[in-house]
Amino acid sequence: MNAAVRAVVRMGLYVGAKVYFIHEGYQGMVDGGENIREATWESVSSMLQVGGTVIGSARCKEFRTHEGRLKAALNLVQRGITNLCVIGGDGSLTGANLFREEWSGLLTELVEQGSIEADAVQKYSALHIVGMVGSIDNDFCGTDMTIGTDSALHRIIEVVDAIMTTAQSHQRTFVLEVMGRHCGYLALVSALACGADWVLIPEMPPEDGWEDKMCQKLSATRSRGTRLNIIIVAEGAIDRHGKPITSSLVKDLVVKCLGFDTRVTILGHVQRGGTPSAFDRILASRMGVEAVLALLETTANTPACVVSLCGNQSVRLPLMECVQMVRTALGWKQAKTATQSASFENNLKTYKLLAHRKPESELNFNVAVLNVGAPAAGMNAAVRSAVRVGISEGHKMFAVNDGFEGFCKGQVSALVPWDVSRMCIQTLPAKHVDKIADQMRKHNINALLVIGGFEALESLLQLYDARATYEEFCIPMGMLPATISNNVPGTDLSIGADTALNAIVETCDRIKQSASGTKRRVFIIETMGGYCGYLASVGGLAAGADAAYIYEEPFDIRDLQANVEHLTEKMKTSIQRGLVLRNENSNENYTTDFIYQLYTEEGKGVFDCRKNVLGHMQQGGAPSPFDRNFGTKISAKAMQWISKKLVETFRQGRVFANTEDSCCLLGMRRRALVFQPVVQLKDETDFVHRIPKEQWWLKLRPLMKILAKYKTSYDVSDSGQLEHVMRNRPKELDASVAM
């Protein structure tokens, strides 16, 4: 929430508005006085890394009454406030909309009481409201993610990872209870990210007899040699008769039926706290700016809207349409998942796909999976998902160890669902295409799934070209983008980039904290990414950087001088720390050392400098929940695509596929996951610098500069437009999530 508050304040000041904090939520609006204070640029400094909200939040019974709203209206009119940005859940947003609808009547009443002048009714005739959803439960219709959800998932996955080590050591079963009174999003995504054996959520009460099915699943897992079981329970989980399913009930059931050593962990409010993740900071910053733009564009006839995220795009939706859909969903017998987000439904389908073991299929194709290029967090999740889905589709799955180098050496082995592939080698296939063709013929490989970065794209292009010479490559071939650099054309996001961003942001937080007890200091940080400035730019936005130097946006000595002068001016006020990021290949001559020495020399007497090269720590660490979930989902989708293509291209006892659409990359493009022929991506690619010719995140750079107090133009052409909530009622889903 603090990132959203910061973005609203600074964007508001940027457009020339007077911005106020209302402390303690609606209670502060009703009480007035010092609870409503004007905000300055400096008042939102050093808050990006702080969880919760520094301006406070409180439940307010008084605001639910007409008298309370009358007091609130008076307090706003006295300060000339007619635009409200509300960050909260559906209750807070509903209250705001009611307040808006009553506004003119409240002002008339205040005039009659003599509290305000008659001309105030005309001057402050309309109250404009824009909402942002802050909720760890992700329980608001119309947005794929709410502010706070990703950070809560980080807390949960950190605990699960820690629990799994002790569970394996002692051969234990752990029952983990997570928040989610009416929404099982946290439980479902956590289960997907950690490979839980069973998950119980309020949206899908299990059928009668679920107890026996769960115990059979746990017993089967142990019989395969696994030393632990993980069961995740949402706090609002219920059975078909509306009876609560508690974590203690599940524990007692496992102990009684299986005799397994079982422990319960209830996370509670730890999920709400801690440092916000990089995803949440970026989401909240984007939404905050979008909210200010929405307020500027409102008219008296514009309905109150909520700023949402759909895929990777900002959208604006009528607030009450979203609220009405949420409230319809509260009774599962009436609506079930009819009003859940597309994100929730996709997660549910993927979990069911991975958890259920289908009867043996008659397809019996051989599918190989390999990683290409540098390692990226989340690759193993993608491999695991591909293998499990492939086997459930009836295929025989093969792992190719050590990428294409291992392929030509014959390092191909059959996989079972519990295997994962070894890490990657950067060798491209062109030099060994004949040997690779021999291995594909030897193992009768009918389809290929390549997981990797730019090298993977180049590899698939080479294999596609080799189809003219080797029929072995006339098979369905798919690619999943996995690279921390996020430099693959055809996708907005790549597996591994989110984990790298979190590593950068966590390090920047620590570095900035190290200066809290010192004099004014500027830090120069070098990030990875090759020629792609994604990590430097988006990491800079999430960490609150003052500047980020990248190859895609050329800079010269005059730009460096302007940045130094800007920082010097800020340091003369109350700002104590500065942060400058530089992409490793941003400029051949203006190196990290050069920039460090320049800032050191020019900042003498005002600030001193330190530098830090983050290096390969950006490639390491446990995968973030986003990368685990993203890798799992797109891998499952890719395997289903491969299965479809295998059936379509199987003729006269063999697979033969030589069309463009049989060699595709699966990527996230704005709102949807899209399969794109790799040959069609050639025109979108700068092969010399290994980056896409157009990159969506470049539109975020002006936002980073605005939030760092630079005067710059902001492109509003890509801002959200008011849309309507479109939800298709899904087909009846199985009540049992895992069997």
N, C-alpha and C positions, 0 to 999 in steps of 0.2 A: 504493500500500500504506500510506503514512503516514496518509492520510485514514481508512483502515480502522482502523489502530492507534489513532489519536486517538479515533475514535468508540467503539471497544470500551472503551477506558480510561475515557472520561468517562461513557459510559452505565453501565458497571460501577460506578463510584463513585456515580453518581446513584441506583442501586438499592440502595446500601449494601454492595456487595461489596468485598473487598480484591483489588486487581488487581496482577498481576506481569508484568513484561517477562521474556521468555526471549530473551536475546541470542544471536545466531549460530545460530538455528534449533535443530534436534535436537542439534547438537554442543554447544550451550550447555546443553541439557536433560541431556545425558549427563555433561558436565563439572561442572555445578552451580556452587557458589561464587558469585562475583560476576556470573556470567552470568544468574542469576535474581535480579532485584531488584524491590522493590515500586515501583509506578508512582504518581505523584501527578498532580494536575490540571495543575500547571505543567510537568511533564516532557514533555507532548505539545503545548506551546505552540509557535507559529511553525514548524510542520512541514507544514502543508497544502500549501505551494507547493514543497516539496522532493520531488524524484523518488526512486525506489528505496525503501528502508526504513531508517530511522535505527536500528532495533534489530538490523540485520544479518541475513544469511541465509547458510547454508553447507550443502554436501553433507556427509553424515555416514555413513560406512561402518559405524561402530561401532553406530549405532542399528539397523542392519539385522540385527545379531546379538542373540541372547537376552541375552547378558551386558550389552550396551549398554543394552537396554531395561530391564534390572534396575536398572542404575545410575540411569537416568532416573526410574524409579518411586520409588526411594529419595529422590531429590532433591525430587520433588513431594510425597511424603508428609511429609517433614520440614518442609515449609512449609504443609501442609494444603491443597494444590491438588488439586481433583478435577474442575475444569472447564477444558477447553482450547479455545481458539479458534485454529484453524490457518489461516493464509493462505498458499496455495501452489498448486502444480499437482497432477495426479493422483497423482504419486509421493509427495508429502508427505502428501496426504490418505489414501492407502492405508496408509502407514506409521502414521498416527494411528489408523486403524481397527483395525489389527493390535494396536497398543499397548492399545487399549481392550478388545479381546477377551481379551488375555492378562492384563489388570489383576489380577483376583482371584488368579490363579495366581502372579503376580509378588509380590503382597503376602504370600501364604502362604510363598513361598520366602524372602522377607526376614525373616519371623518365625522360620523355621527357622534362619537364619543368625545370628539375634540382633541384626539391624540395626534392627528396629523392635519395639515392644511388641505383644503378641497382640491387645489391644483395638483396635489401629489397623486391623486387617482389617475389623472391623465398622464402625468410625467412617468409614473411607474406602473403603467397600465397592464403589463404582461410580465409573468415570471417564466423564464426559460430554464428548462432542466435537461441535463444530459447525465446519464448514469454510466458508471463502470462497475462491473461485478467483481467484488472482492470476497472470495469464499474458497476455503481449501477443499470443500466437498465437490466442486465443479458441478453444482446442481442447478444451474440456470440455463433455461432453454435459449437457443439462438447463438451460443458461442461454443467453440470447441474447447476452449480453456478459459478458466477464470483466474484472476490474479490471486496467487497464493497456492494454487493446486500443485504446481511443479515443485515448489519448495517443500510442501508437505510430503510429496513422493520421495524427495531426497532424504528426508528424515526417516521415512519408513524403510527405504532400501538400505540405508546405512545400518539400521537395526537388524534387518533381515540378514545382511551379509555377515554381521557380527554373530548373530545367532547360529547361522549355518556352520560356523567353525566349531562351536561348542557342541552343536547337535551331532555333527559327524564324529567328533571325538568320543562322545558317550552313547552313540546310537540312540538318539532321542527323537521324539516327535514334539514339535512346537506348534502351539495354537496361538496365532497372533491376532489380536483384536485392534482394528483400526477405526478411525472415525467414519461417519457416514450414516446419519440417522435415517434419512430418506433416500440417500443416493449411494450406490456402491461403487462409484468410480474409483476411489482410492484403493479399495480392496481388489477390484478387478484388475486395474493396471499394475498394482503391486504383484499380484499373482502371476500376471503375464511376464513381468520383468524378472521375477526370481524363479519362475518355473514351479510354482506351488502345486502340491498334489490335489488340493481341493479349495474352493472358495465359496463363501456363502454371502449373498448380497440381497438387499431388500426387494430389488426389482424382480428377482426371479426366485420366489420361494420354491424349494425343492419338493418333488412329489413325495407322497407317502412311501416310506421304505427307504428313504435316502440314507438312513443310518447304516444299513447293511451294505449298500452300494459304496459308500465312502470307505468303510472298513475293508471291503474287498479291494478297492483301489490302493489303499495304504499297504495292505498285505502284499499285493502284487508288486508294488514298488520295492519293498524290502526284499522280496524273493529274487529280484534281479541284482542284488548285491548293494543296493543303495543303503547308506547308513543313517539316513535321516528322512523325516517327513515334515513338510511345512503345510499347515492349514491356515488360511486367512479368513477371518470373520469380520464383516462390517457390523458396527455396533447396532444397526437397525435391522439385522437379518431376522427373518421370520419364516415359519413354515406355512403350509397351505391353509392352516386353520387360524392364522394370525398369532400363533404362539411364538414368543421370542426364542431365537436360537442363540444362546450366549456362549462365550468362549469356555466357561466352566462346564457347561453342559456337554460341549464337544469333547473336552478333555476327559470327563468322566466316562463318556461313551467309548473313547479309544482305549482307555485303561480297562474298562469292563470287558469289552469284546475282544481286544487283541493283546492286552497285557503289556503294551509298549510303555516304556518310561516316557511320560508326557509332561510338558511344562506349558504354562500360560504366560504370555507377555501382553499386557495392555498398555498401548503407547500413550493414550490420553492426550493431554494438551501439549506434549512435546512436539506433536505434529504441527502445531500452530506457530511454534517459535523458531529461533535460529536465524542464521544469515540467509537472506533470500537468494535463490539460484539465479544464474545468469539469464535463463529463459524468462523468469518472472520479472526481472529488472527491465529486460528489453520489451517484454509484453506491456508492462505497466507504463513505460516511457512512451511507447508508441500509442497506447490507448489514451494517455494523458494529453498528448498533443492533439490527437484526433478529437478528443472531447472539447478542447478549446476551439478548434476549427468548427465543430458542430454548433457550438454556442454562438459563434460569430455569424453563422448562416441561418439561424432560426428566425422565424417570423411568428406573429401572433397566431397563425394557423398551423404552425408546425407542431406535430405531436411530440411529447417528451420521448426522447430516444435513449437507447443504451448502445454504447460502443462495444462491438464484439469482434471476435477473431474467427474467421472461417478459413481453414487451411492455413495459408500464409498471408491472408489478405484482411485488412480492416473493413468492417461493414457497420452500418448503423441500422438498428431495428427499432420499431415502435415498442416502447417500454412495456406498455400494458399488454401487448400481444404476447410478449415473452413471459410476463408474470402469469397471465391466464393459462398458458401452456404448462407452466411449472405446477400450478395449483391443480390442474386437471390430472397431472401425473401422480399425485400423492396417493391415490388409491390404486394399487397394482391390479386389483381385480377388474377395474374399469378400463385402465389405460395401459398397464404394463410399461413397456419401453416406448410407447408411441410418441412421447415427447422428449425422449433422451436425445442428446446431441448425436450427430453422425459419428463423432469420435467415439462415444460410448458404444454405439452399436457395432462399429468396426472392431473395437477391442473385444467385445463379447463374442463376435463371430470367430475372431482369431483364436481366442482362448478355447472355445468349443472345438475348433478345428484341431488344435494341438492336444487337447485333453482326451478327446474321443479316439478310440481305435476302431477304424472301420473294418468291416469284413474284407477278406482278401479280394482284391480286384483282378480282373482278367487283362489289365493293361500290360503289365510286366515289361516295362521299358527300363533301360539303364540310363540313369542321369548322374552326371559328374558335377561336383561342386569344388571350386577352387578360389583361393584368395590371391589377388595380384596387387603388388605395390607395397607401400609402407603400411605398417599396422595402424588400425584405428579402433578405438573402443566401440564395442557393439558388433564387431564382425562375428564373434563367437555366437552371439544371440541370433544373428542372421543365419549362420550355418546350422545351428541347432533347429531353428524353425524350418529351414529348407528340408533337412533330413526327415524330421518328423512328418511334415506335410507330404513329402514325396513318398514315404513309406505308406502313409495312410491312403495315398492315391493309388497304391499298388506298384510303385516303381522300386527298382533295386538302386540304392544310392551308393555312389562312390565318392571318396575323398581323394583329391589330388594334393599331395603334400608338396610344399615348397613351390607353389605356383607353376608356371609353365616350364621352369627349369626341371622341377620334379616330374612334370608330365612327360617330357622327352626322355627322362631316365627311367620311366616306368614306375614311379612312386604313386601308384594308383591302388587303392584298397577299398573293399566294401565296408559300408558303415551300418551301424545299428542306431536307433533313435537317440541313444545316450552318448554317442561319440561327438567330438568336435574336431575340426580340422586344425592342423598346425598353421603357424603364421606365414607371412607372405614373403615372396621373393620378387624383385623388380624386373627380372628378365622378361623381355617381350618375346612372343612366339615366332616372329618372322624368320629368324635365323635357324629355328629348329622345326619349321612347319612340317617337314617330311617325317621327322621322328614322332612328332605329336600325332600326325595322321596315322602312323603305324600303331601307336598306342590306342588310339580311338577305335581302330579296326580290331585290334587284338581283344579289347575289352567290350567291343560292340556298344560303344557309347552312343545313345540315341538323342541326347540333349545335354546342354552345358549351361551351368549357372556360374557366372563370374562375379565375384564380390571384390570391389576395389575402387581406386581413384582414377586419376587421369590415365595411368598405365593400363588399367582395365579397359577403358574406352579405346585406346590405341590398339590394344590386343584384339578386341572384338572387330575392329575395322580391318585389321590384318587377316583375321580368320575369315571374315566376310569376303575379302578380296581373293583369298585362297580357294574359295568355293569353285572358281573357274578351273582350277587344276586338280583339286582333291575333293572327291564326292563325300569324303568323311565329314567335311564341314557343312554339308547340306543338311543340317539338322537345326531344330529350334535352339537359339542361343539367347540367353538373357543376361542382363547386367544390373547389379545393384550398386549405386554410388556409395562408397565408403572411404572417406578421407577427412582428416582434420582440417585440410585447407579449404574445403567446400568449393573446389575449383572445377567441378565437372559440369559441362554444359548439359542442358536438358532437365535440370533439377534445381529447385531453390535451396534444398537442404540435403546434406550428405550424412550418412552414419558416421559418428565419431566427432563431428564438428562441435556438438553441444558439450561433450565431455571436455574437449580442449578449451572451449570458452569458459567453462567452470573452473578449469585449472588456472587460466589466465586471471579471471576475476578474483578467485581466492587469493592468488599471489599478490595481485595489486592491492587488495584489502589489507593484507598483512604488511606490505611495504608502506602503504599510507599510514597504517597504525603505528609503524615504527617511528614515524616523524611526529607523533602527537606530543611528545615531550621535548621536541627540539625547536630550533628557530626555523624560519621559513625555508622550505626545501622543495626542489623539483626532482622528480624521478623520471629517467629516460628508460623505457622498457622495450626490448626487442622481442617481437613475436615471430613464429614460423608462418608458413603459408606460401613459400616460393614467391611467385609474382602476384599471387592473389592476396588482396588486402582485407579479406573477410574477417579474419581473426583480429587484426589490428583495429578495424573500424567498429565491428559489432562488440568486440571486447572493450573498446574504448567507450562506447555508449553505455555498456553495462557497468563499467567501473568508474564512470564519471571523469573521463580523460579530458584534458584541455586541448589536445591535438592528437591526430593520428596520421602518420605519413605513410602513403601507399603508392604503389606503382601506377595504379589506374588513374590517379589524380596527380599529375606532375606538379612539382613544387621547385622553387628556386631559392636563392639566398634572400630575396626580398620577402618571400613567404616566411622563411625562418626568422628573419628579423622582426616581422610583424607579430609572429607568435611569441617571441621573447618579450617584446614591448607590451603585448597584451597581458602576459603572465606577470610582468613587473608591475603593471598598473593594479592587477588584482591583488598581488602580494602586499601592496602598500595599504590595502584596506584590511579586512579581517580574515582573508583567505590565508591559511598557513601552509597548505600543501598544493603542489601541482603535479600532474601526471601526463606524460607524453609517451605515446606508443609509436613504434616504428616497425613496419613490416620488413622482414629480413632483406628482401630484394627491391625495396621501394626506390632506391637510387644508387647507382654505382659509386658515385663520388661522395654524396652526403651520407656517410656511414653513421652507424650508431655512435662510434667514437667521435666523429666530427661534430655531430649534433650535441653530444655530451660536452665537448670542449667549448663549443660555441655558447651554449647556455651557461656554462660555468663562468666564462669570461664576461659575457654581457650581463650576467646577473649579480656580479660582484657588488657587495654592499646592500643588496636587497634579498637575495636567496642564494643558497648553494645547491649543488647537484649531486645526484647519485645515479648510477646506471645498473641495469640488470638484464642479462640475456637469458630468457627463460628456457630456450633449448628444448631438448627432448622430453622434458617433464610434461609438455603439452600432449605428447602421444601416450603417456602412461596413465595409471590410476584406474580405479574401478569405473566401468561405464555408467554414465548417468541414467536415470530412469527413462529420459526421453530417448536416448540412443538405444537402450535395450528394447524399449517398446517399438520405436520406429523400425529398427532392424528386424524385429520379430514380425511385425505386420507386413512390411513390404516384401520380406522374403516369402511369407506364406502366400501373398498375392502373386508373386512371381512364379512360384511353383504351380499354382493353379493355372496360370497362363501357359506355362510349359506343358502341362497335362493336356490342355485344350489344343495347343498347337501340335502335339504328338498325335492326337487322334485325327486332327484335320489333315495331317501330312502323311499318314500311314496308308500306303497303297501297295498292293501286291506283295505283301509280306515284308516291306521295308519302309523306313522313314526317309522321305526326301523333301527337304524344304530349302528353296533357293530364292524366295522372294524377300523384299526389303523388310516386310513386317514380321519375318521370322527371326530377325536378329535385332533385338530391342533393348533399350535402357528403360527401367522403371524409375520415374522421378516424381517429386512433388512440384507441381506447377500451379502456383497461386492457390486455388481451392481444391485441387484434385490430384490423385495419383494417376499418372499418364504413362502408357507405354509408347515410346518413340523409337522408330528405326534409327540405328546408329549412323547410317549413311546420311540421313537427313540432318544430323547434328553437325556435319562437317562445316557447313556454311556459318554455323553459330560459334565456331571455335577458332581461337588464336592458338595454333599449334606451337608456334615459336615460344610463346610465354606460358603455354599450358593453362589458359584461362578461357572462360566464355567471353564472347565479344560484348555481350550485354549482361549486366549483373544487377539483380533487383535491389540488393542491399546498398548500392551506391546512393539510393534515394534516402537512406537513413543518415548519411553523412551530414547534410545540412542540419538535421535534428540534433546530432551530437554537438555541432558548433553552436547552435542556438542555446542549448542547455549549458554550454561553457561560456556564454555571454558574448559571443561574437555576433556582429551584425551581418547577416547574410540572407539571401533569398531562400524561401522554402517553397518547393514545388507541391502545390495542392491538387495537381491533376490526378494523382493516384489515391486521393483521400476517399473515405467511404461514402457511399450514397445511401439514402434512406431506402430500405427494402422491407419486404414483409416476411414474416416467419413462414417458411414453407416446410412443412413436415409431412412426409408420407407415412401412413400407418403401416408398420412392418407386418409381415406375415407372422402368424402365431409361432412363437419360439419355444423350444424345449424348456420346460421349467427347470430341468436339472442342468446346471452349468458344467459340472465335471462328473464324469462317470468312469 
